[in-house]
Amino acid sequence: MKKISIIVPVYNVENYLKRCLNSLLHQTFKNMEIICIDDASTDYSGKILDEYASVDDRVRVFHFEQNRGTLCARIRGMEAACGAFILFVDSDDALETDACEKLYALMTKQDTDFIHFGTTLHAEGGVSEQMLSWVADFLRPQNERMEGNLIRHCFMAQRFDFNITNKIWKSTVIRQALPYLQKTRLTASEDRYAAFVMLYFAHSYFGVTDAYYHYYLGIGVTGGDILSREQFEKRCTGVAAYRLVLRFLEQAGVYEKDYQECAKQFGRQIVWDCVDCWYRKLLPQDRRYGFQVLCSYFQPDQLTAAFARVYFEQEKEIYDRIRTEQGKSAAVYDRYLEWEPVADGPIRRCIDSLRQLGYTVYLYTDEKRRQENPKRYREVCGIPVFYLPDAEKANWGDYESRAERLYERIKTDRIQKLLYASPSSHTAWLDLLLAQMAGVETWKLYDREQYCRAERIRQKYEQLETEYQNLCVRFESPRILLGQLLKTCRNRYKNKEKNKDKEKERCIRDE
């Protein structure tokens, strides 16, 4: 039985593979096996492995007929491993010459489930000092022993990282975890997922700061300071690892609140990582595309929570970055465009909201508006205005010309949203049906004619209320007003009676 098994997944790394294999074969510790899994490489990686295996029987090679991903390759290596302890090494990285000797001695002395050791970083492809510093902090081991819920220590407290390559593991932990590791293709977050499952079966951690692993940063999906579109999208596929973690907890019957919280944090960290990469690592010309990728992999509430966590006060910058690459267009149709100045009304508020979301906005109205005021309606508030045949004339067979013009404008302006501000128009349903069949998302706004009627009613109500208040102020109360009116009537009646008496007296004197 070998004392150490080293598992190396291999895929299209012909330029780095020999460096990796040489570092393993030149170890001062000899009682080991090197299990290499060729993941259907299309370059010379498979042939290089076979050449090394033909020279040294410690090298065992397995070839996949189809590419299955790093996770499946590692699982195949775990199944084949015979060592008491297991190391994982990526095929573009390397080990220090005395790594296996020192780590074997530590594992037998400390009697721990795994040891987390230091990493030497090598910048590839122009990786910045800032990036190197961040990765060094992330990978740095804690020079201490930990026990208990190691998943919480890793994913909640973040006391150590989730990489499995900078750790040596007891094979008993790996064998316990192996039945729960899903043989599925992951293109990102393989380490996160495997670490979560393996840490569940591990109960003790020991860290040493001595560096035994050589990590060549800037190669592979992790990338360096700049990610390509392909690298970024691969990163986002890591969301699949979160679903696998939930599946593991269910299959293992783990329902404790502590582990469920750790799983949620696992998912959050993947979203945070992808949002951070979108913000910091994509070239300006790729950010808009990158945002579409984010939206295709994560839910809106997850993304907005991630933005709020770090970029809460950067509203304008975030909105500037999320505008689509080709641009988005929306149209607002208002049959009664002249009834209220766009600059002050609800139409303008709609326009401002659309612009904030990255839309180019167009105004549509009827030809009659231009005829009534041709100068005003060429452009409104910097927004181009286009005219359709009048709705009032678009009846029955006469609707055809309006349909042709509307469809032409939708195609020319590449409209994606149509906000319809005159839904009570008798042609509204036809206009909206045409837009929907053209693949346009449609929204009905408050009818402008109804708005104006409501506004006039509101103004009349305010006028009556003002008059009433004035009367109340003048006469103190309606009761006093009524009393004064009655008093006036009584006075007028008395004066009239007096006048009658005087007239009688005058008539008597005359007789």
SVG drawing of the C-alpha trace seen along z (x, -y; Angstrom):
<svg xmlns="http://www.w3.org/2000/svg" viewBox="-111 -115 126 117">
<polyline fill="none" stroke="black" stroke-width="0.4" points="0.0,0.0 1.3,-3.4 1.6,-6.0 0.7,-9.0 -1.6,-9.3 -1.3,-12.4 -4.3,-13.0 -3.7,-15.1 -6.6,-16.0 -5.2,-16.9 -6.8,-18.8 -4.9,-20.5 -1.9,-21.6 0.9,-20.4 2.9,-23.6 2.9,-23.1 2.4,-19.3 6.1,-18.3 6.9,-20.9 4.2,-19.5 5.1,-15.8 8.8,-16.5 8.1,-18.2 6.2,-15.1 8.6,-12.4 11.6,-14.3 10.1,-14.2 12.5,-13.1 9.7,-10.9 9.4,-7.8 6.6,-5.7 3.8,-7.3 1.7,-7.0 0.8,-9.7 -2.7,-9.2 -3.2,-11.2 -6.6,-11.5 -6.5,-12.7 -9.9,-14.5 -10.0,-13.8 -7.3,-16.4 -7.1,-17.5 -3.4,-18.4 -0.4,-16.3 -1.2,-16.1 -2.4,-12.4 0.8,-11.3 3.0,-13.1 1.3,-11.2 1.7,-7.9 5.4,-8.6 5.9,-9.3 4.0,-6.2 6.1,-4.0 9.3,-5.3 8.1,-5.3 5.5,-2.8 4.5,-5.2 2.6,-7.1 -0.9,-5.7 -2.9,-7.1 -6.6,-7.0 -8.0,-8.4 -11.5,-9.8 -13.1,-9.3 -15.1,-12.5 -14.4,-15.7 -16.1,-15.4 -14.5,-18.2 -12.1,-18.5 -14.6,-17.3 -15.2,-14.0 -11.5,-13.6 -10.7,-14.0 -13.4,-11.6 -11.9,-9.0 -8.6,-9.6 -10.1,-9.2 -11.7,-5.9 -8.3,-4.6 -6.2,-6.0 -4.5,-3.5 -2.5,-5.8 -3.1,-6.5 -3.0,-10.2 -4.1,-12.1 -2.8,-15.2 -4.5,-17.1 -2.3,-18.9 -3.5,-20.9 -1.6,-20.0 -0.4,-23.6 1.0,-23.8 3.9,-22.0 5.1,-20.8 8.2,-21.7 10.7,-18.9 10.4,-17.8 6.7,-18.4 5.6,-14.8 8.3,-14.0 7.5,-16.9 3.8,-16.6 3.8,-12.8 5.8,-13.4 3.4,-16.1 0.3,-14.0 1.6,-11.1 2.7,-13.4 -0.4,-15.6 -3.0,-12.9 -5.3,-15.3 -7.9,-14.8 -6.0,-17.3 -3.2,-19.8 -3.4,-23.2 0.0,-24.3 1.5,-27.4 1.6,-28.3 4.2,-30.1 2.6,-32.3 3.9,-32.8 2.4,-35.6 1.5,-34.5 0.1,-36.8 0.7,-40.2 -1.0,-39.6 -0.8,-42.7 0.9,-43.0 -2.5,-43.8 -4.0,-40.6 -1.0,-38.6 -1.4,-40.1 -5.1,-39.3 -4.6,-35.7 -1.8,-35.3 -4.1,-36.5 -6.8,-34.2 -4.6,-31.1 -2.7,-31.8 -3.1,-28.9 -3.9,-29.4 -0.9,-28.1 -3.2,-26.3 -5.5,-23.4 -9.2,-23.6 -12.0,-21.1 -15.8,-20.9 -17.8,-22.2 -15.1,-22.8 -17.6,-23.9 -18.5,-26.8 -14.9,-27.7 -14.3,-27.7 -17.4,-29.2 -18.9,-31.3 -15.9,-32.4 -13.5,-32.2 -10.7,-31.1 -9.2,-29.1 -9.8,-28.8 -11.8,-26.1 -9.0,-25.1 -8.3,-21.4 -4.9,-21.5 -3.1,-23.2 -4.0,-20.5 -3.1,-16.9 -6.0,-14.7 -6.5,-11.4 -7.8,-8.9 -10.5,-7.9 -12.1,-11.3 -12.0,-11.1 -13.6,-7.6 -16.4,-8.8 -17.1,-11.8 -16.7,-9.9 -20.2,-8.4 -21.8,-11.8 -19.6,-13.6 -21.7,-13.8 -20.1,-12.8 -21.3,-15.8 -19.5,-18.4 -18.6,-21.6 -16.5,-24.3 -16.1,-26.4 -16.3,-26.1 -15.2,-22.5 -13.0,-23.1 -15.8,-24.8 -18.1,-21.9 -15.6,-19.2 -14.3,-21.0 -17.9,-21.4 -18.5,-17.7 -15.1,-16.6 -15.1,-19.1 -18.4,-17.6 -16.6,-14.3 -13.4,-16.0 -13.3,-16.9 -9.8,-18.3 -7.7,-21.0 -4.0,-21.8 -2.2,-24.6 1.4,-25.2 2.8,-28.3 5.6,-26.4 5.0,-26.7 4.9,-23.3 2.6,-24.2 3.6,-26.3 0.5,-28.1 0.9,-29.7 -1.7,-32.4 -3.2,-33.6 -3.6,-30.2 -7.0,-28.5 -10.5,-29.6 -9.5,-31.5 -7.5,-33.9 -5.7,-37.0 -6.6,-40.7 -8.5,-40.5 -11.0,-37.8 -12.1,-37.1 -15.8,-36.7 -15.4,-32.9 -13.5,-32.8 -16.1,-35.0 -19.0,-32.9 -17.3,-29.8 -16.9,-31.5 -20.7,-32.1 -21.5,-28.4 -20.2,-27.9 -23.9,-28.4 -24.4,-24.7 -22.1,-23.9 -24.5,-25.5 -27.3,-23.2 -25.0,-20.2 -24.3,-21.3 -28.0,-21.4 -28.4,-18.0 -25.6,-16.6 -27.2,-17.9 -30.5,-16.3 -29.0,-13.0 -26.9,-12.9 -29.9,-13.8 -28.3,-16.9 -31.0,-19.3 -29.3,-21.1 -29.8,-24.9 -26.0,-25.4 -25.3,-23.5 -28.2,-25.0 -26.9,-28.5 -23.5,-27.4 -25.0,-26.2 -26.8,-29.6 -23.5,-31.3 -21.8,-29.0 -24.3,-30.2 -23.9,-33.9 -20.2,-33.7 -20.5,-32.4 -22.7,-35.4 -20.4,-37.8 -17.4,-36.4 -19.1,-36.7 -20.3,-40.2 -16.9,-41.2 -15.3,-39.7 -17.8,-41.5 -17.0,-44.8 -13.2,-44.5 -12.0,-42.0 -13.9,-42.6 -12.7,-45.0 -15.0,-48.0 -16.3,-46.7 -17.2,-43.3 -19.1,-44.7 -22.5,-45.0 -22.2,-41.5 -21.0,-40.3 -24.1,-41.8 -26.3,-39.8 -24.4,-36.7 -24.9,-37.5 -28.7,-37.8 -28.8,-34.4 -27.2,-32.6 -28.5,-34.4 -31.9,-35.6 -32.5,-39.4 -32.8,-39.4 -29.4,-37.6 -27.7,-40.1 -29.2,-43.3 -28.3,-42.0 -24.7,-41.5 -24.6,-45.0 -26.0,-46.5 -23.3,-44.7 -20.4,-46.5 -21.6,-49.1 -24.6,-50.6 -23.6,-54.2 -22.5,-53.7 -25.8,-53.8 -24.8,-55.8 -21.6,-53.8 -23.5,-50.5 -26.3,-51.7 -23.6,-52.9 -22.0,-49.5 -25.2,-47.4 -26.4,-49.1 -26.6,-46.4 -23.8,-46.2 -26.0,-46.9 -28.3,-49.3 -31.9,-48.9 -34.7,-50.9 -38.2,-51.8 -41.0,-53.8 -43.8,-55.8 -47.0,-56.3 -49.2,-59.2 -52.1,-60.1 -52.6,-63.4 -49.0,-64.5 -49.8,-68.2 -52.3,-68.1 -49.5,-68.3 -45.9,-69.4 -43.7,-66.3 -41.1,-68.1 -43.4,-68.2 -45.7,-65.2 -45.9,-61.5 -44.6,-60.8 -41.3,-62.5 -41.0,-60.4 -41.4,-57.2 -38.8,-58.5 -36.3,-59.2 -36.8,-55.8 -36.2,-54.1 -33.1,-56.1 -31.8,-55.2 -32.2,-51.6 -30.1,-52.1 -32.9,-52.5 -32.8,-54.9 -36.3,-56.4 -38.5,-57.4 -41.9,-59.2 -44.7,-58.1 -47.9,-60.1 -50.5,-60.8 -49.9,-62.8 -52.5,-65.3 -50.2,-66.5 -47.6,-67.7 -50.2,-69.4 -51.5,-71.4 -48.0,-72.5 -45.3,-71.4 -42.4,-73.3 -42.9,-72.0 -43.1,-68.3 -40.0,-67.5 -38.3,-66.8 -39.4,-67.0 -36.9,-67.4 -34.2,-66.0 -36.3,-62.9 -37.1,-62.3 -40.8,-62.2 -42.3,-60.0 -45.8,-60.2 -48.3,-57.5 -51.4,-57.9 -54.2,-59.3 -56.0,-56.7 -59.3,-58.5 -59.0,-57.7 -57.6,-54.2 -61.0,-52.3 -61.5,-48.9 -59.6,-48.5 -58.0,-52.0 -56.0,-50.7 -53.6,-49.0 -51.5,-52.2 -51.2,-52.8 -50.1,-49.2 -47.4,-49.4 -46.0,-52.6 -46.0,-51.3 -44.3,-48.1 -41.7,-50.0 -40.9,-52.2 -40.6,-49.2 -38.1,-47.5 -36.2,-50.7 -35.9,-51.7 -35.4,-48.1 -38.0,-48.7 -38.0,-46.2 -40.6,-47.9 -43.7,-50.0 -45.4,-52.1 -48.9,-52.9 -50.3,-56.1 -53.6,-56.1 -55.2,-52.7 -58.8,-54.0 -58.2,-54.7 -60.3,-52.4 -57.1,-51.3 -55.1,-50.6 -55.8,-46.8 -54.6,-46.6 -51.5,-48.6 -50.6,-46.5 -51.4,-43.3 -49.0,-44.2 -46.3,-45.1 -46.6,-41.9 -46.5,-39.8 -43.3,-41.7 -41.8,-40.5 -42.1,-43.8 -43.0,-43.9 -46.0,-46.2 -47.3,-48.2 -50.5,-50.2 -50.1,-53.6 -52.7,-55.8 -54.8,-57.2 -53.9,-60.8 -57.5,-61.9 -58.7,-60.4 -55.8,-62.1 -56.8,-65.5 -60.4,-64.9 -59.3,-63.8 -57.1,-66.9 -59.9,-69.2 -62.1,-67.6 -59.4,-67.9 -58.9,-71.6 -62.7,-72.2 -62.8,-70.5 -60.0,-72.6 -61.8,-75.7 -65.0,-74.8 -63.1,-73.8 -61.4,-77.2 -64.7,-79.1 -66.2,-77.1 -63.2,-77.8 -63.5,-81.5 -67.2,-81.5 -66.3,-79.7 -63.6,-82.2 -65.9,-85.1 -68.9,-83.9 -67.1,-81.7 -69.5,-78.8 -72.4,-77.7 -74.7,-78.1 -73.8,-81.8 -74.2,-82.3 -77.8,-80.8 -78.6,-82.9 -77.4,-86.1 -79.5,-85.2 -82.6,-84.7 -82.0,-87.9 -81.7,-89.8 -84.9,-88.3 -86.7,-89.3 -85.4,-92.8 -86.5,-93.1 -90.0,-91.8 -90.2,-94.3 -89.2,-97.2 -91.8,-96.2 -94.5,-96.1 -93.5,-99.5 -93.7,-100.9 -97.2,-99.5 -98.3,-101.2 -96.8,-104.5 -98.7,-104.3 -102.0,-103.6 -101.4,-106.6 -100.7,-108.9 -103.9,-107.7 -106.0,-108.5 -104.6,-112.0 -105.3,-112.7 -109.0,-111.8"/>
</svg>
